[in-house]
Amino acid sequence: MRVCLASTSPARLMLLRQAGIEPETRSPGVDEDAVAAAAEADRGAPLAPAELVLLLGRAKAADVVRALQADAPDFDGLVIGGDSMFEIGGEVLGKPYTPEEARRRWHGMRGETGILHSGHSVFRVRPGAEPVEAHAVAEAAVTFAADVTDAEIDVYIASGEPLHVAGAFTVDSLGGPFITRVEGDPSTVVGMSLSTLRRLSGELGVVWTDLWNAKSPL
């Protein structure tokens, strides 16, 4: 059973590897802003964060499925797509990209709790058959330390880590010590909920342990 991750995210790749899966990876050709804008235009209103991450996660997975059907028609396995956004104080935060925006966010997040929304889309792909899909959104609450100093924030931002992750923080790397509590599946905050992926795989008739193909580090 092959597994293709519809993402080039190092965090998502690391999660699957730690869970015993060495996936193939493909970069989806999805214009996220255009997909979101089209969906909101059709509705005539903004999408809720949970709706948006699911929409984008499904778009990424579906794009990779189409590519596999075109150039790897013998692919037999799962395609996994995902997207994440962080919501705090009524504001939805994607990647900050600039130090100034990351700094603004961290000054506002100290001592506060936000929700990480993570959309998951899993396609079961077989040669000569129509793909079938299962999808879900997982959420985790993240509480930040109230005593994080301006100097610590500046050094963290200078590391470059928070600039290209949803919400401007990580829980599994340099940002971890500034987080005091996570409620929900911790892997959700890293990039994907492994327990959610296991459940979705089961809905598609795939036993999670049948996906283990990575060499044990022990």
Steps between C-alpha positions, in 0.01 A plus 500: 500500500660825385453835672539834325510820704352788302732748668863602521462598867799371700282481813236279336767278348669465839170406666434217257856374532475499877176303466676231297411620149752607237276672242556617149457876478351721231449875499139586416449767236228686687457877518364510855391864486312443175327187631391680816386809311292292257331311783420818689367665183269203441371520855494877521663491842834411660565136588548397860856385581398134523329522161798672342766253616285210384441663161873559447605160631258330261613719209864405557429128527271502196762680291762237582251219431443643151876520441550140612222377273671675209861392552488210749188301405624197697492691831317292762472662840409815688546867417500730802439874487468756776489865594519689830400838638522651846217701653547720804302795629266484203788533253599222259874476454680326217875533447636844601787505245653822640676560834278802565179297469640213706599744774155659502338161539726383780445818700127430480519124567683512833283347772219427252344183360423441132366218286701324231267377224642220286319366192569143385412338169587138421437341159510125436641462151497175301596429137194502278261614773351831604671646810299509822557754775458554871559834667484669839613802698693463824544780751735558791512782754843659559583716802805725496715596799412840642859581598665476159723807480542738208865391479401133473251586228763692305751213517233248401399709200865546401528120478262516203292208628170682562489680166375209291267309734132559571456723803872589516588220742602136526437260785763243406804721452631840620150631581412211731634652825272803455187280502356392833208282396357313201150354517427248225720277287846664529592396145218726376713798602803361317313473171263201492304301754634145482200362685272669245701356210473154653123535530460627143718219366277251681192656342660426162563138595872538571654370822743761631771252594500369142646838404811456715793487263769715659814346640503498878754745646576245775 
